[in-house]
Amino acid sequence: MHPWHDLGPGRGTPRVVDAFIEIPRGGRVKYEVDGDTGLLRASRVLYGAIHYPANYGFIARTLDDDGDALDILVLAQEEVQPGALVSARVIGVMPMIDGGDVDDKVIAVMVGDPAFEVVRSLDDLPPYAMNEIMRFFGDDKAREEKEVRVAAPLGLDEAVRVVEQCCLAYDADRAARATAGRA
């Protein structure tokens, strides 16, 4: 089973999605799903003392402009183990350009976490939460000497649009590949 292609984005998509977690909150090891096997592959250890500010993963059967699945950060009290599937309520999106490619990050909260039960929008978060996330991506990419632009986060409506767009892009890509395979 390949988590990107064989799982779905979730029955509540685009507002409540299933997030496949690759990296736990507080983690310093960057894991990515291997394109061929679907297994998690450790790709690097983060530079310096930085760590992931939230559980990090992707939404299955989505395709962002960078050619990968749509990334998601799931805020929760606890770290979620890599390989776990989490129901996540979408609350916003952080537009990002990484090496010239659009690499948006959906911001969500874990469904079932009492600390985030009342969070329905970015405005419900403490002010430092989004600052920490934005700073993390700026610092991490700078240490890799990669060009990155992190924009101010956008709200639920824009996040829903991005999730829907990436679901449609995935379906179109799969259809094009299937057609090309028959030619």
Number of C-alpha atoms within 10 A of each C-alpha: 9 14 21 22 15 11 16 17 23 18 11 12 18 19 20 20 26 24 30 28 27 24 27 26 21 15 20 17 17 18 21 19 21 15 13 7 11 15 15 17 14 14 12 11 13 17 15 10 6 15 19 21 23 26 29 27 28 28 28 24 23 26 25 21 14 15 14 16 21 26 24 27 28 31 25 21 15 13 18 22 15 17 17 14 19 20 20 28 28 30 26 25 28 22 21 21 16 18 13 12 13 16 23 24 24 29 28 31 29 27 20 13 14 11 13 18 12 11 18 16 18 20 12 11 15 9 10 9 13 18 12 14 19 20 12 17 18 18 15 18 17 13 11 10 9 13 12 20 18 19 13 13 22 17 18 21 14 17 25 20 14 22 26 15 15 21 24 15 18 21 14 13 15 15 12 11 11 11 10 9 8 6 5
